[in-house]
């Protein structure tokens, strides 16, 4: 049963690094700052002030700083802190219109699922922004809904009544159902895509129980609406999992920072317990470590205790330190990510069990090409 929560209170705690930013250490104890350009250095100095809750006003921006904000998808956050630049004006206006559409679509989908007696929570999106981001300044481009695997078929039927049907432009449905964790749904009417999730991570990466996550959900006020969302401990684990899956982009690291800074010591321990039971201890540990390293805050000991030791930890840290500070990873990095995902995500021997699947199945583009080829051949064979 979801329960209402107050999103207006400042829930930061000493255990989550309240106060001055803390410099994390590398594997040998030394501080290793991310390699950044001067403009990126200014961006990170500002973001560290935002995360720490210090004065972080901006004002008129130069072109390079504005381009970095656009690259990192942080235009709304910058606007909340007074940033002005011609590049940002139109993007902020469009983001506001689209965010309103996402909120409306999310509320309509949740209502439709509730009418069909299908429990769900929204992932990321408006609820995460309203509860944790300053000024709710986190634009969303689609609606992410999580249902238990046993409820997926009923959820899909219910959403079909809203005119939402499967969209196969990113990956074939057979591939998504076997090797992925969500199915994109679209409508003939203008509006955002709805990603219907039955899991949070790919098969083989941990054992996160979607039904347990949904059962612990809470309702979050989003404007004049209320949306179901993960409880704070689960939210942190979900944000960590998303950061790891997306190769630790800056906005995902901010998700981890904002949620982590808001958690109480008991909630941090709850998040660590969720991650440990799901076999995702390294996911939480490394996402928090990378977020703390980039954004200057200290994760709680409950998370750092889940970090692997020895050679595996040294390899993971070297990889994380080499990731770009801002912007997308290179093609070579994405290929290496196939190998690194299990090492960065799975507890114990689970990383070795997940390795073959990660190397062989993270191929949505190849599956889409094969699917289109098969359809073309099938059409040619028809009399």
C-alpha positions in Angstrom: 0.0 0.0 0.0 1.4 3.4 -1.0 1.6 6.0 1.7 1.7 9.8 1.2 4.9 11.6 2.0 5.9 15.3 2.4 8.3 16.3 -0.3 8.9 19.8 1.0 11.1 18.9 4.1 14.8 19.0 3.9 15.7 15.4 4.7 19.5 15.6 4.5 21.4 13.9 7.3 25.0 13.9 8.7 25.4 10.2 7.6 24.7 11.3 4.0 27.6 13.7 4.0 25.9 16.9 5.3 28.2 19.9 5.5 31.4 20.6 3.5 32.1 18.3 0.5 34.5 15.4 1.3 37.2 14.3 -1.0 37.0 10.5 -1.6 40.2 8.6 -1.9 41.5 6.3 -4.7 42.4 2.7 -4.2 45.8 3.6 -2.6 44.3 6.4 -0.5 45.2 9.3 -2.7 42.7 11.9 -4.1 42.2 11.4 -7.8 40.2 14.3 -9.3 38.4 13.6 -12.6 40.2 14.8 -15.7 38.3 17.9 -16.8 38.7 21.0 -19.0 38.6 24.4 -17.4 34.9 24.8 -18.4 34.1 21.4 -17.0 35.9 22.3 -13.8 33.6 25.3 -13.4 30.6 23.1 -14.1 31.7 20.7 -11.4 32.5 23.4 -8.9 28.9 24.7 -9.4 27.4 21.2 -9.1 29.3 20.5 -5.9 27.9 23.6 -4.4 24.4 22.6 -5.5 24.8 19.1 -3.9 26.2 20.6 -0.7 23.3 23.0 -0.4 25.6 26.1 -0.6 25.0 29.3 -2.5 25.0 28.3 -6.2 23.6 31.2 -8.2 24.6 31.4 -11.8 23.5 34.3 -14.1 24.7 35.0 -17.7 26.7 32.1 -19.1 29.3 31.9 -21.8 28.8 29.6 -24.8 31.0 26.8 -23.6 29.3 26.5 -20.2 25.9 26.6 -21.9 26.9 23.8 -24.3 28.1 21.7 -21.4 24.7 22.1 -19.6 22.9 21.0 -22.8 25.3 18.1 -23.2 24.6 17.0 -19.6 20.8 17.7 -19.9 21.0 20.1 -17.0 19.4 23.2 -18.5 16.4 23.1 -16.1 18.7 22.9 -13.1 20.8 25.8 -14.3 17.7 27.9 -14.9 16.5 27.2 -11.3 19.8 28.8 -10.2 19.3 31.8 -12.4 21.3 30.8 -15.5 20.6 32.8 -18.7 21.8 32.2 -22.2 20.1 32.3 -25.6 20.7 28.6 -26.2 18.8 27.7 -23.0 15.7 29.8 -23.5 14.0 27.7 -26.2 15.1 24.4 -24.7 13.7 25.4 -21.3 10.4 26.4 -22.8 10.2 23.1 -24.7 11.3 21.1 -21.6 8.5 22.7 -19.5 5.9 21.8 -22.1 7.2 18.2 -22.4 7.5 17.8 -18.6 3.8 18.7 -18.3 3.0 16.1 -20.9 5.0 13.5 -19.1 3.3 14.2 -15.8 -0.1 14.0 -17.4 0.7 10.8 -19.2 2.2 9.2 -16.1 -1.0 10.1 -14.1 -3.2 8.7 -16.8 -1.3 5.4 -17.0 -1.2 5.0 -13.2 -5.0 5.6 -13.1 -5.6 3.1 -15.9 -3.5 0.4 -14.1 -5.2 1.1 -10.8 -8.6 0.6 -12.5 -7.3 -2.8 -13.7 -6.0 -3.6 -10.2 -2.4 -3.7 -11.3 0.0 -2.2 -8.7 2.8 -0.1 -10.1 5.4 2.6 -9.4 6.9 5.2 -11.6 10.6 5.1 -12.0 12.8 8.3 -12.2 10.8 11.0 -13.9 8.5 13.6 -12.3 8.3 11.9 -8.9 12.1 11.7 -8.5 12.3 15.3 -9.6 9.6 16.6 -7.2 11.0 14.7 -4.2 14.7 15.2 -4.5 15.8 17.7 -7.2 16.1 21.4 -6.3 13.0 23.1 -7.8 12.0 19.8 -9.4 14.4 20.9 -12.1 14.8 17.5 -13.8 13.2 17.2 -17.2 11.9 13.8 -18.4 11.4 12.6 -21.9 9.3 9.5 -21.3 7.2 7.7 -18.7 8.8 4.7 -16.9 6.3 2.4 -15.2 7.3 -0.7 -13.2 4.9 -3.6 -12.7 5.6 -7.1 -11.3 6.5 -9.7 -14.0 3.3 -11.6 -13.2 1.2 -8.5 -13.9 2.9 -7.5 -17.2 0.3 -9.0 -19.5 -2.6 -7.4 -17.7 -0.8 -4.1 -17.5 -0.1 -4.1 -21.3 -3.8 -4.9 -22.0 -4.9 -2.0 -19.7 -2.5 0.4 -21.3 -3.7 -0.7 -24.8 -7.1 0.8 -23.7 -5.2 4.1 -23.5 -4.2 3.6 -27.1 -0.6 2.5 -26.2 0.9 -0.3 -28.3 4.4 -1.7 -28.6 7.0 0.4 -30.5 9.7 -1.7 -32.2 12.0 0.9 -33.5 14.7 0.5 -30.8 14.6 -3.3 -30.4 12.4 -6.3 -31.4 9.8 -7.3 -28.8 11.2 -10.9 -28.6 14.6 -9.4 -27.7 13.2 -7.1 -25.2 11.1 -9.8 -23.4 14.0 -12.2 -23.3 17.1 -10.0 -22.8 15.9 -6.5 -21.6 13.7 -5.2 -18.9 11.1 -2.9 -20.5 9.0 -2.5 -23.6 8.4 0.9 -25.1 4.7 1.7 -25.9 3.5 4.6 -28.1 0.2 6.0 -29.2 -1.0 7.5 -32.5 -1.8 10.7 -30.5 1.1 13.1 -29.7 2.7 12.4 -26.4 5.7 10.8 -24.6 6.7 7.2 -24.9 5.7 4.9 -22.1 8.4 2.3 -21.0 6.6 -0.6 -19.4 9.1 -2.3 -17.1 8.9 -5.7 -15.5 12.4 -5.4 -14.0 14.9 -2.7 -13.3 18.0 -4.4 -14.7 18.8 -6.9 -17.4 18.4 -10.7 -16.7 21.4 -12.1 -14.9 22.3 -8.8 -13.2 21.2 -9.2 -9.6 17.8 -10.4 -8.3 15.9 -7.2 -7.6 12.3 -8.1 -6.6 10.0 -5.8 -8.6 6.9 -6.9 -6.5 8.7 -6.1 -3.2 9.8 -2.7 -4.6 6.3 -1.9 -5.6 4.8 -3.1 -2.3 7.1 -0.7 -0.4 6.2 2.2 -2.7 5.1 5.7 -1.6 2.9 8.4 -3.1 4.7 11.6 -4.1 3.0 14.9 -4.8 3.8 16.1 -8.3 2.1 19.4 -8.8 -1.6 18.7 -8.2 -1.2 15.0 -8.9 0.1 12.1 -6.8 2.3 9.4 -8.4 3.5 6.1 -6.8 7.3 6.0 -6.5 9.9 3.8 -4.8 10.5 4.4 -1.1 13.7 6.3 -0.3 15.9 3.2 0.2 14.6 1.5 -2.9 14.9 4.8 -4.8 18.6 5.0 -4.1 19.2 1.5 -5.3 17.1 2.1 -8.5 19.1 5.3 -9.2 22.4 3.4 -8.6 21.3 0.7 -11.0 20.3 3.2 -13.7 23.6 5.0 -13.3 25.5 1.7 -13.7 23.5 0.6 -16.7 23.9 4.0 -18.5 27.7 4.1 -17.9 27.5 6.6 -15.1 26.4 9.8 -16.9 26.5 13.1 -14.9 22.7 13.5 -14.5 22.4 9.9 -13.2 25.2 10.7 -10.7 23.2 13.7 -9.6 20.2 11.5 -9.0 22.4 9.4 -6.7 23.8 12.5 -4.9 20.4 14.2 -4.4 18.8 11.0 -3.1 21.8 9.9 -1.1 22.1 13.3 0.6 18.4 13.2 1.6 18.5 9.8 3.2 18.7 9.2 7.0 21.2 6.7 8.4 18.4 4.1 8.8 17.4 4.6 5.2 21.0 4.2 4.0 21.1 0.9 5.9 17.8 -0.1 4.3 19.2 0.7 0.9 22.3 -1.4 1.6 20.2 -4.2 2.8 18.1 -4.1 -0.4 21.2 -4.1 -2.5 22.8 -6.9 -0.6 19.7 -9.2 -0.8 19.4 -8.5 -4.5 23.1 -9.4 -5.1 23.7 -5.7 -6.2 26.0 -4.6 -3.4 28.7 -3.3 -5.9 26.0 -1.4 -7.9 25.2 0.7 -4.9 28.8 1.0 -3.7 30.3 2.1 -7.0 27.4 4.4 -8.1 27.7 6.2 -4.7 31.6 6.2 -4.9 31.5 7.6 -8.5 28.9 10.2 -7.6 30.8 11.2 -4.4 34.1 11.5 -6.4 32.6 13.6 -9.1 30.3 15.8 -7.0 32.2 16.1 -3.7 29.9 14.4 -1.1 30.5 11.4 1.2 28.3 8.3 0.8 27.4 6.5 4.0 29.5 3.7 5.4 26.6 1.3 4.8 27.2 1.6 1.1 31.0 1.7 1.0 31.0 -1.5 3.0 29.5 -3.3 0.0 32.4 -2.5 -2.2 34.5 -5.5 -3.4 38.1 -5.6 -2.4 41.4 -6.4 -4.0 42.1 -6.7 -7.7 38.4 -6.5 -8.7 38.1 -3.1 -6.9 41.2 -1.7 -8.4 40.1 -2.6 -11.9 36.6 -1.1 -11.3 38.0 2.1 -9.9 40.5 2.5 -12.8 37.6 2.1 -15.3 35.4 4.6 -13.4 38.2 7.1 -13.2 38.7 6.9 -17.0 35.1 7.6 -17.9 34.4 11.1 -19.5 33.5 13.8 -17.0 30.7 15.1 -19.2 29.1 13.8 -22.4 28.6 10.3 -23.8 31.2 7.5 -23.6 33.2 6.5 -26.6 32.2 3.5 -28.7 35.2 1.6 -27.3 34.1 2.4 -23.7 30.6 1.0 -24.5 32.2 -2.2 -25.7 34.3 -2.5 -22.5 31.1 -1.8 -20.6 29.8 -5.3 -21.6 32.6 -6.8 -19.5 32.6 -4.2 -16.8 28.8 -4.2 -16.0 28.9 -7.5 -14.1 32.0 -6.5 -12.2 30.5 -3.2 -11.2 27.0 -4.6 -10.4 27.0 -8.2 -9.1 28.0 -9.4 -5.6 30.4 -12.3 -5.2 30.5 -15.0 -7.8 27.4 -13.5 -9.5 29.6 -11.3 -11.6 31.1 -14.4 -13.3 27.7 -16.0 -13.9 26.5 -12.7 -15.5 29.5 -12.1 -17.7 28.7 -14.4 -20.6 25.1 -13.0 -20.9 26.4 -9.4 -20.7 28.9 -10.0 -23.5 26.5 -11.8 -25.8 23.1 -10.3 -25.2 23.6 -6.5 -25.0 23.1 -6.2 -28.7 19.8 -4.5 -29.3 21.0 -2.9 -32.5 22.1 -6.2 -34.0 18.8 -7.8 -32.9 16.9 -5.1 -34.7 18.9 -5.6 -37.9 18.3 -9.3 -37.8 14.6 -8.9 -37.1 14.1 -6.5 -40.0 16.0 -8.9 -42.3 13.9 -11.8 -41.2 10.7 -9.8 -41.8 11.9 -8.8 -45.3 12.7 -12.4 -46.2 9.4 -13.5 -44.9 7.5 -11.0 -47.1 9.4 -12.1 -50.2 8.5 -15.7 -49.6 4.8 -15.0 -49.4 2.9 -16.0 -52.6 
